[in-house]
Amino acid sequence: MLSKCANPGCAATFLYLHQGKLFRLDTSIAVVASTSAAETKKPSRRIEFFWLCHPCAAELTLGYKRETGITVVPLPKALARAQTA
């Protein structure tokens, strides 16, 4: 459940959908399942929601790194300027 901004350095609490930016991400991973004849890979589908408050969403977005998972990354400068204009 969403409770605060996805930016670890921000303490803003989630109140309304129209404040900030909501992200819906598929965090699927391949799960190896054992069968009697052979091993098969079965994808595990998992949808997660993340939220960035309005001030953070003006400068940041979410990204994915294999070693750490979902991370906060800076927006490209031109895109950040366009969102604040």
C-alpha positions in Angstrom: 0.0 0.0 0.0 1.2 3.5 -0.8 2.0 5.6 2.2 4.8 8.0 1.3 6.8 9.4 -1.5 9.1 6.8 -3.2 12.0 9.2 -2.8 13.8 7.9 0.4 14.9 11.4 1.2 11.3 12.8 1.2 8.8 12.4 4.0 5.7 13.5 2.0 2.7 11.3 2.7 0.4 10.0 0.1 -3.1 11.6 0.3 -4.6 12.2 -3.1 -4.0 10.7 -6.6 -4.0 14.2 -8.2 -1.0 15.3 -6.2 2.3 14.0 -7.6 2.8 11.1 -10.0 1.7 7.5 -9.6 3.7 4.7 -11.2 2.3 1.2 -11.9 5.2 -1.2 -12.4 5.4 -4.9 -13.3 8.0 -6.3 -11.0 7.9 -9.8 -12.5 10.7 -12.2 -11.9 11.3 -15.7 -13.3 10.7 -18.4 -10.8 12.2 -21.8 -11.3 9.6 -24.5 -10.6 10.5 -28.1 -10.2 8.5 -30.7 -12.1 8.8 -34.5 -12.2 10.4 -34.5 -15.7 12.3 -31.2 -16.0 12.7 -27.8 -14.5 10.7 -25.0 -16.2 10.8 -21.3 -15.7 7.4 -19.8 -14.7 7.1 -16.0 -14.6 5.7 -14.6 -11.3 3.6 -11.5 -12.2 3.6 -8.8 -9.5 2.1 -5.4 -10.0 3.3 -2.7 -7.6 2.4 1.0 -7.3 4.9 3.8 -6.4 4.2 7.5 -5.9 6.3 10.6 -6.2 5.0 13.8 -4.5 4.7 16.8 -6.8 8.0 18.5 -5.9 10.0 15.2 -6.3 8.1 14.3 -9.6 9.2 17.6 -11.1 12.9 16.5 -10.8 12.9 12.7 -10.4 11.5 9.6 -12.0 11.7 5.9 -11.1 14.2 3.5 -12.6 15.2 -0.2 -12.2 18.6 -1.6 -11.3 19.0 -5.4 -11.2 21.1 -5.3 -8.0 18.9 -2.8 -6.0 15.4 -3.0 -7.7 13.3 0.2 -8.1 15.3 3.3 -7.6 14.8 7.1 -7.9 16.7 8.7 -10.7 17.0 12.3 -11.9 14.9 13.4 -14.9 16.9 14.7 -17.9 17.4 18.5 -17.5 15.2 19.4 -20.5 12.3 17.2 -19.4 12.5 18.6 -15.8 12.4 22.2 -17.1 9.4 21.4 -19.3 7.4 19.9 -16.4 7.9 22.9 -14.2 7.0 25.5 -16.9 
